[in-house]
Amino acid sequence: MMNLLLDQMYQFYQGNPMLVVSTIVLMITYIYYTLYVVGRPTLHCRKNTALHSLVDSLPITHQEYRPTFWCWEPRLQSMVACFIRQTVPDIRYRREVFSFSDGGQVGLDWMRKENAGAEQPIVLILPGITGSSQSEYVKILVNVACDEAKARCVVFNFRGQGGLELKSPRTFCAANSDDLSEILDHLKVTYPEAPVVAVGVSLGGIMLGNYLTDQGEAARSKLLAAMLISVCFDTFEGTKSMETPGLNLLLNRHLATNLVESIKEVKEQFQANNTWDLEQVFSSKTVREFDNRLTAKMFGYKSVAEYYGAARLHSKVEGIKVATLAVNAEDDPFQPGDSIPREGADRSSHLAILTTKYGGHVGFMDGWLPNGYFYSDRVFSQYIQAVFSNKDMVKQFVGDRL
């Protein structure tokens, strides 16, 4: 009987060798995926505090994150997630042109699907390095905040982004939060009864993080809570990772090209200034080269190392005094898992970091057929709903031991 079965199996293999091999490979891959890829996220936060209790109450923190089976490699996660999210229709915002004290201006793009009065919460979104209000991941966050948290949203398009003309030779940098500070002051004056939650993605999260660490307790008068998505806490380690030959370096060069093109479009604003050499700026092949030749000089740093040192959040997270949740994948090429400040979060009174083994950079795809509404978006939804539902507790007790 056994010999007959083995003979039949051998005959089937001879007739369908590719099918048999593919099936075996798929089974082995799925076993590996189930054992080593699927897993619950890890929460790093000081225990017995109101913030730990709040985040730990989110159902998603106790559920397995199951990355898309056919796409859990971090660079593919990021690229495919971007492609899938592009199916989300553009949003028709109401634009508010905001002028800064130095004469510069930015576009604040507003979306509100229902009017809940003066106390309707506001979600302020800071995009990534070359992002804007129409970036695919931003549109998802806006729709989630409006539909599920019933909030109104405003997207802070950085200087030179979002289709608004640059008024001076100044753009933005991760270490400088002056523009964000003025916008938060504006929201406080204009909407004094509305609780505000700020959400920063990638570079926008570094900028928000530096605002929180710079302002300390003072930030609590402007913000109820904050969230950081795929933030690079260690700019030196992140840069080193992104300059690794291969896919990381290709992605780095793509971002550098976008940065260079954004300056070329408004080069007349920069030509009269001898602080930088535009030809060198335009020849930048990596983000570090661009930052060394333009960003660092624009904001008064002696070198790109000094700039990255100022932007580095890793050693400053205990200075955050606003309830903040960060979501990071340990395989994020922009933020290597071994340099996530877990110990700092464990000591911090106001920072919780939720980490997953996989997810890439602003990826977090899950499901066999991803639909654009991914794991990080559900974390965002549950977190802001919990914050707005418990705003009195968040405002008074976050940071205190229970």
Secondary structure, DSSP 8 states (H G I E B T S, - for coil): -HHHHHHHHHHHHHH-HHHHHHHHHHHHHHHHIIIII-B--EEES-TTBHHHHHHHTSGGGGS-B-B-TT--SHHHHHHHHHHHHTTS-----EEEEEE-TTS-EEEEEEE-SS---TT--EEEEE--TT--TTSHHHHHHHHHHHHHS--EEEEE--TT-TT----SS----TT--HHHHHHHHHHHHHSTTS-EEEEEETHHHHHHHHHHHHHGGGGGGT-SEEEEES--S-HHHHHHHHTSTTHHHHHHHHHHHHHHHHHHTTGGGTTT-TTS-HHHHHT--SHHHHIIIIIHHHTT-SSHHHHHHHH--TTTGGG--SEEEEEEETT-TTS-GGGS-HHHHHH-SSEEEEEES--TTTT--BSSS--S--HHHHHHHHHHHHHHHTHHHHHHHTTSB-
